[in-house]
Each structure stands twice: as C-alpha cells, then as structure tokens.
C-alpha cells in the first residue's frame, strides 16, 4: 500500500508500468473484459513527492490513457475483486490481458481485475455481520504517575516530615514499603501525538451500482469485540461488501505468517483509539523492502449497514477487531498523501472512469461523475499486485517479491517447487485467478474458484500433489489445486501472470 505510507522517499526507482486497456465490465458493473493488446504509454516525469513504491492507477481498471509515473507492468487480470456479498455464480466474463513481460527485470504488476473488479463474485456473499465481543474498555494506567509517598528515588534530598507539615499545613502520610505495582492493560497505551490520525475514510463515492447503503457506527462496542482473540490469523478475517479482496487476502496472509508482527504493531490507546505501526515500502526492482516505521492513530468507528449499528459492512468483526481496523487504515491512509501521490491516483481514476463510460453499456457519465474516490471508495476500485506486495511489506516489515509465473517447458514443475519452498519457510503467498473466458463459452472457473479474485496459497499436500488455497471471504473455499491448475487459472490467457510472496 503505497497507501499506507504517505511520505515515502522519492529517491528509489519507480517500477515501470505498461498501460493496459481496462477490463470490460459485466452487467453488474464489474470491471472485466477480453484480452486486448496493451499499449505502452510514454514515460512521464516522476512527481517530486511521489512516495516510494507506486500506486498504479492502471492496475485498478485498465485505462486507455498513459499513466504518468513509472510503475511495474500491470496485467489487467491482477486486480482482484469480486464482491462476496452478492455472490451466487460468478458472472461470465472475458479474460483480461496481462501486458507484463516476464523477461524484464522489473516486476509485472497486475491491473485491477481481481480486487477492483466490481464483479459481484468478489463481494463476499453477504457475510455474517455479527460483531465480535468488544475490546476491553479499561483505561490505560501509567505506572509512572503512581508516585509513592516520600521523595526517595527522585535524586533530590528528602524533606523531613515535620518540615513538610510546617510548610504546607498538610499532615504527611507514613511511608508504605513494598507497595504492589498496578498492572497496565497490555492492549492499552497513551496516544502518540505525532501519529497521523485516521477517523472516517470516505464511504459516499463508491461509483458502484451494487454498493450497499452504509453509514458509520461502532460495531466493536455494540458487540463487545476484543482487539485480539488468541493468535491473529486468516481464519479471523472475512471480506465484506467492499471489492477489496486483494487487501483482505494480504491482511489474512500477513497475520497467519507473522502473527507477532500484527500483535506488536496494533495497540489500543487509553482514549479508545488504536495505534497502528506500519513500515514504509520501497520498490527495489524485484518487489518491496521495508523502510522507516510510520505511526497511525485509527478511531474505533467503522462502516456498518444502514440502520444496523452492530453489523459491520466491510471486513467482519464477528471474532476480533484487528482485521477491520487494518482495512480502515488501508482505506484512510490517502488522507496523509502528499500532492504528488494524490495526483497519481487522480490520473489513474480519470483513466478508469473514461474507460467505463466508453466500454460499459451499463455505465453512464452520470454514474461516475464527481470527485475522485478516496478512502473506502478508493479500495472499492480494486488492488493490483504491486499494491498487495506493498501492503504485505508494510504490515510485516519484511521484503516482498512480485514473482512472474515460470513460462515454457517445465513451468508447472518449477512453479510447484517455488511455492513449496516458500511455504516450507513460512512465507506468505498470494495469487489471483483470471476471469472466466466468456469468448470461449467459459461461464465460471472450475474447482469452485471465483474469477478475478485474490487467494492465499496456504499449504501443500505431498500425498496427492495439491495446494490448498484460502478465499478471503473465509467461506466458499475452492477445491485443492495442482500446480498445473494454478498456473492455468491464475494467469490471463496468453500473458504471463504474477503472484506475491515474502522474500
């Protein structure tokens, strides 16, 4: 998430991106379409204050116009977002081309067909919106403020009790030895006044006909949800009605691979807000490496279904609060962006909007007219691979690679070994499916796979040679897949695909 760092440095090489025509949209307003030969845009000057690591506009919906900054090649199929809320069967859609060139040294980013695809399939079928038991509301206790009677230990001479009484008129209390220490709530701390504050990221401009009506509420308080319930992991994360499967898949993958990092970097403050520590993410030609730590202060209120204050509309809070708070941080980080970073996203949105108007019969100019989407509305436009890699680095503080699928003879065996090695080392791995090939009569992908959707690859079974994938909806899990099947269904036809993994 270039998204999670507004002020990343600008002294590193930005990944180069090739402009890809935005995916054709389905009747439900989802960005999907047939593969079209991408056009390589002219390379404009890099904005002075562009944060480290790109936020590729082209990756979110394939724009027709060249994007200004240099970015990694983006394959339109890489932006995964199918909305679980209205899922019945994935809409028949044509695949999206991936113009990335696997032979280049720069990573191939993917455009927004997985996350930003407004395909109804990516909206998690209306998840159980039960809110989790709210976190303990105990106020923080500062042991330093609990001074013991007497002045011993201050480094100053002790004043006799009779002098104190004479000077103040107050009777001194006898010293009490071995006073017990007052325990501090481990989840609570004082607010870092220098942290960037994220309160209510925008929920009005979704530019999505299928968006549910939402408002802000406090489901964490309504349901008494704790910040953490045991070790954080993917099984506590469930995507809601927002088309941000790439963000949600990475949150779950980061938590399962590095639960300690999530617990250490998310703390409850004494005033009821939450401090979230993320890392700058700098693109290094292969992926992203961590930079300085960045502090965010996030308020507790979350988007809820209109009139249902206990029902979280986006990432679920039915077990613990941390997944929804991390999603909120990803949504609200754009409030801290410098001008150059904001300008980059505005250019991207302009390209997406124009493409939708020109190529989707269900979208009229009025449907996408208005200010550039921000906050949750921005996440609803999808998340390309390189943004997912950025977020994984920012949450874990570890390097993340953008990896091109092997090509040619022996590609499947090579891919199998790559993923087995990553999993054996405890590295998080996230990939995304292509959209269904409607032109050739494919209405949906086999093996219960959702088209244009992000998945975490979680394990390998030596007995039958298959991988287990995890759907960020936390439901509707696909059947185990062989390496050949992943290579087949996670790459746009005719173009090399990508996946992301901790280095």
Rosetta blueprint (number, residue, H / E / L):
1 X L
2 X H
3 X H
4 X H
5 X L
6 X L
7 X L
8 X L
9 X L
10 X L
11 X L
12 X L
13 X L
14 X L
15 X L
16 X L
17 X L
18 X L
19 X E
20 X L
21 X L
22 X L
23 X L
24 X L
25 X E
26 X L
27 X L
28 X L
29 X L
30 X L
31 X E
32 X L
33 X L
34 X L
35 X L
36 X L
37 X L
38 X L
39 X E
40 X L
41 X L
42 X L
43 X L
44 X L
45 X L
46 X L
47 X L
48 X L
49 X L
50 X L
51 X L
52 X L
53 X L
54 X L
55 X L
56 X L
57 X L
58 X L
59 X L
60 X L
61 X L
62 X L
63 X L
64 X L
65 X L
66 X L
67 X L
68 X L
69 X L
70 X L
71 X L
72 X L
73 X E
74 X E
75 X E
76 X H
77 X H
78 X H
79 X L
80 X E
81 X L
82 X E
83 X E
84 X E
85 X L
86 X L
87 X L
88 X L
89 X L
90 X L
91 X L
92 X L
93 X L
94 X L
95 X L
96 X L
97 X L
98 X E
99 X L
100 X L
101 X L
102 X L
103 X L
104 X L
105 X L
106 X L
107 X L
108 X E
109 X E
110 X E
111 X L
112 X L
113 X L
114 X E
115 X L
116 X L
117 X L
118 X L
119 X E
120 X E
121 X E
122 X E
123 X E
124 X L
125 X L
126 X L
127 X L
128 X L
129 X L
130 X L
131 X L
132 X L
133 X L
134 X E
135 X L
136 X L
137 X L
138 X L
139 X L
140 X L
141 X L
142 X L
143 X H
144 X H
145 X H
146 X L
147 X L
148 X L
149 X L
150 X L
151 X L
152 X L
153 X L
154 X L
155 X L
156 X L
157 X L
158 X L
159 X L
160 X L
161 X H
162 X H
163 X H
164 X H
165 X H
166 X H
167 X H
168 X H
169 X L
170 X L
171 X L
172 X L
173 X L
174 X L
175 X L
176 X L
177 X L
178 X L
179 X L
180 X L
181 X L
182 X L
183 X L
184 X L
185 X L
186 X L
187 X L
188 X E
189 X E
190 X L
191 X L
192 X L
193 X L
194 X L
195 X L
196 X E
197 X E
198 X E
199 X L
200 X L
201 X L
202 X L
203 X L
204 X L
205 X L
206 X L
207 X L
208 X L
209 X L
210 X L
211 X L
212 X L
213 X L
214 X E
215 X E
216 X E
217 X E
218 X L
219 X H
220 X H
221 X H
222 X H
223 X H
224 X L
225 X E
226 X L
227 X L
228 X L
229 X L
230 X L
231 X L
232 X L
233 X L
234 X H
235 X H
236 X H
237 X L
238 X L
239 X L
240 X L
241 X L
242 X L
243 X L
244 X L
245 X H
246 X H
247 X H
248 X H
249 X H
250 X H
251 X H
252 X H
253 X H
254 X H
255 X H
256 X H
257 X H
258 X L
259 X H
260 X H
261 X H
262 X H
263 X H
264 X H
265 X L
266 X E
267 X E
268 X E
269 X E
270 X L
271 X L
272 X L
273 X L
274 X E
275 X E
276 X E
277 X E
278 X E
279 X E
280 X E
281 X E
282 X E
283 X E
284 X L
285 X L
286 X L
287 X E
288 X E
289 X E
290 X E
291 X E
292 X E
293 X E
294 X E
295 X E
296 X E
297 X E
298 X E
299 X L
300 X L
301 X L
302 X E
303 X E
304 X E
305 X E
306 X L
307 X L
308 X L
309 X L
310 X L
311 X L
312 X E
313 X L
314 X L
315 X L
316 X L
317 X L
318 X L
319 X L
320 X L
321 X L
322 X H
323 X H
324 X H
325 X H
326 X H
327 X H
328 X H
329 X H
330 X H
331 X H
332 X H
333 X H
334 X H
335 X H
336 X H
337 X L
338 X L
339 X H
340 X H
341 X H
342 X H
343 X H
344 X H
345 X H
346 X H
347 X H
348 X H
349 X H
350 X H
351 X H
352 X H
353 X H
354 X H
355 X H
356 X H
357 X H
358 X H
359 X H
360 X L
361 X L
362 X L
363 X L
364 X L
365 X H
366 X H
367 X H
368 X H
369 X L
370 X L
371 X L
372 X L
373 X L
374 X L
375 X H
376 X H
377 X H
378 X H
379 X H
380 X L
381 X L
382 X L
383 X L
384 X L
385 X H
386 X H
387 X H
388 X H
389 X H
390 X H
391 X H
392 X H
393 X H
394 X H
395 X H
396 X H
397 X L
398 X L
399 X L
400 X E
401 X E
402 X E
403 X E
404 X E
405 X L
406 X L
407 X L
408 X L
409 X L
410 X L
411 X H
412 X H
413 X H
414 X H
415 X H
416 X H
417 X H
418 X H
419 X H
420 X H
421 X H
422 X H
423 X H
424 X H
425 X L
426 X L
427 X L
428 X L
429 X E
430 X E
431 X E
432 X E
433 X L
434 X L
435 X L
436 X L
437 X L
438 X H
439 X H
440 X H
441 X L
442 X L
443 X L
444 X L
445 X L
446 X L
447 X L
448 X L
449 X L
450 X L
451 X L
452 X L
453 X L
454 X E
455 X E
456 X E
457 X E
458 X E
459 X E
460 X E
461 X E
462 X L
463 X L
464 X L
465 X L
466 X E
467 X E
468 X E
469 X E
470 X E
471 X E
472 X L
473 X L
474 X L
475 X L
476 X L
477 X L
478 X L
479 X L
480 X L
481 X E
482 X L
483 X H
484 X H
485 X H
486 X H
487 X H
488 X H
489 X H
490 X L
491 X L
492 X L
493 X L
494 X L
495 X L
496 X L
497 X L
498 X E
499 X E
500 X E
501 X E
502 X E
503 X L
